[in-house]
Amino acid sequence: MPDKATSASVPLTPRPPRVTLRLARGAMSFIQPDESSAHGYHYEPYVPQGGISSAANLREAFKSSPLLKKNEGGRALVVVDSPVMVVPVEEFDEKAVTALYRQTFTADEPTRVMWTVLPSLSAVAVFTVNKDVKLVADDHFSDVRWSHVCVPVWNHLHRTSNLIRRRLFVWFHERHIDVFSFQQTRFRFVNSFEAAHVADAVYFILAVWKQLAFDQKADELHLLGDIPDRENLREELHAYVRNVFMLNPSAEFNRAPVTQVEGLPYDLITLYMK
């Protein structure tokens, strides 16, 4: 009697984790979880060349970045820092959102309107992606997802919000600030301001604080990100607000490995700590 045929099971090779490309104003960086790298992440900052477009810079990055070369043809998440519009989820209309965004923000370059749903905040973040940048990414990856740099920051800080004391959050990055506050499962306020100098930041922060009628003694001001001239900024704000806190990611996340990656922006930290 012949032996029964047997088939050896072939172990499936796990897919590498999605590589993240962060495309901000005048800055690019790339990161991917990697157990063989320091702190468990392979992180590559990239300095764009002046005088050429974002798409041209991204093409150049693919020629020189080991991380991008390694992941060509694979999966990617691209997070961008374009102007963002927040729409309540019950008012979001996919057919009308592009026209609404174009009425809110003007653009000097060809862009495509995209959006990310924020379920915990009952809102949709609407933003744009440069069409040439999108073409470069689509040419190099088989599966590309898009999001905005603010999304992981909003999601994380909303989870930490205190229902007893009201909080105003100010995120410093790329020479501007994102200022926002939550009220239960909603944004109470969200906006972005150019703030290259401490005086500019103080002006906009206190203007929003006054607009929201926050209490000078009871409510809290939380500053995070790439904060310029920290002590001077703290002193200026303390003259008007008692509770000023400067968040330290290492302490905030209990020295999680991703917080030890040198130079990693706050939004990427919150992305990988979700």
Buried (B, 14 or more C-beta within 10 A) or exposed (E): EEEEEEEEEEEEEEEEBBBBBBBBBEBBBBBBBBEEBEBBBBBBBBEBEEEEBBBBBBBBBBEEBEBBEEBEEBBBBBBBBBBBBBBEEEEBEEEEBBEBBEEEBEEEEEBEBBBBEBEEBBBBBBBBBBEBBBEBBEEBBEEBEBBBBBBBBBBBBBEEBEEEEBBBBBBBBBBBBBBBBBEEEEBEBBBBBEBEEBEBBBBBBBEBBEEBEBEEEEBBBBBBBEBBEEEEBBEBBEEBBEBBEBBEBEEBBEEBEBBBBEEBBBBBBBBBBE
